[in-house]
Amino acid sequence: MNTKDYGQHASGYRKPEATEPSQGFMSRLVFWILVCAACVCWMLTHMGCAHPIGNGLAALMGFGFVPLRLIALVLSEAGIE
């Protein structure tokens, strides 16, 4: 077991190379896409129409904060800051 191949431990940990996404990138990406989908689905249901404050918060999250977070996540992964 070589530490240069496996990182700090022989447990299989290694730093991602330049062409690979960083650890946790895909899980964060999937999480924010699911949050966006949940917000859009909430706005299209009867419950979303019945509660205007909840619908406004879902619209703010689904069309405002989540897309900005996804853009920031992808750009930081690409190395653009």
C-alpha positions as CSV (number, residue, x, y, z in Angstrom):
1,M,0.0,0.0,0.0
2,N,1.5,3.2,-1.2
3,T,0.3,6.5,0.4
4,K,0.9,8.3,-2.9
5,D,-1.6,6.1,-4.5
6,Y,-4.2,6.0,-1.8
7,G,-3.9,9.3,0.0
8,Q,-3.5,9.7,3.7
9,H,-4.7,6.2,4.6
10,A,-4.7,2.8,3.1
11,S,-8.5,2.8,3.2
12,G,-8.9,3.8,-0.4
13,Y,-9.1,7.6,0.1
14,R,-7.5,9.6,-2.6
15,K,-7.8,13.2,-3.8
16,P,-9.7,13.6,-7.0
17,E,-7.7,14.4,-10.1
18,A,-8.4,17.6,-12.2
19,T,-10.7,15.8,-14.5
20,E,-12.8,14.2,-11.8
21,P,-15.5,15.9,-9.8
22,S,-14.7,16.6,-6.1
23,Q,-16.1,14.5,-3.3
24,G,-19.7,15.2,-2.6
25,F,-20.3,17.2,-5.7
26,M,-22.8,14.8,-7.2
27,S,-24.7,14.4,-3.9
28,R,-25.0,18.2,-3.5
29,L,-26.0,18.6,-7.1
30,V,-28.7,15.9,-6.8
31,F,-29.9,17.4,-3.5
32,W,-30.4,20.9,-5.0
33,I,-32.1,19.5,-8.1
34,L,-34.5,17.6,-5.9
35,V,-35.2,20.8,-3.8
36,C,-36.0,22.6,-7.0
37,A,-38.3,19.9,-8.3
38,A,-40.1,19.8,-4.9
39,C,-40.6,23.5,-5.0
40,V,-42.0,23.4,-8.6
41,C,-44.3,20.4,-7.7
42,W,-45.6,22.2,-4.6
43,M,-46.5,25.2,-6.7
44,L,-48.4,23.1,-9.2
45,T,-50.5,21.3,-6.6
46,H,-53.8,22.4,-5.0
47,M,-52.1,22.8,-1.7
48,G,-49.6,25.3,-3.2
49,C,-52.5,27.3,-4.6
50,A,-54.4,27.2,-1.3
51,H,-51.5,28.7,0.6
52,P,-50.2,31.9,-1.1
53,I,-47.3,32.5,1.4
54,G,-46.1,28.9,1.0
55,N,-46.5,29.3,-2.8
56,G,-44.4,32.5,-2.7
57,L,-41.7,30.9,-0.7
58,A,-41.6,27.9,-3.0
59,A,-41.4,30.2,-6.0
60,L,-38.6,32.2,-4.4
61,M,-36.7,29.0,-3.7
62,G,-37.5,27.2,-6.9
63,F,-36.9,30.0,-9.3
64,G,-34.4,32.2,-7.3
65,F,-32.2,30.7,-4.7
66,V,-31.8,27.1,-6.0
67,P,-30.8,28.0,-9.6
68,L,-28.3,30.5,-8.2
69,R,-26.9,27.8,-5.9
70,L,-26.7,25.3,-8.8
71,I,-24.9,27.8,-10.9
72,A,-22.4,28.6,-8.1
73,L,-21.9,24.9,-7.4
74,V,-21.1,24.0,-11.1
75,L,-18.9,27.1,-11.6
76,S,-16.9,26.4,-8.5
77,E,-16.4,22.8,-9.7
78,A,-15.2,24.1,-13.0
79,G,-12.7,26.3,-11.3
80,I,-14.4,29.6,-12.2
81,E,-14.8,31.8,-9.2
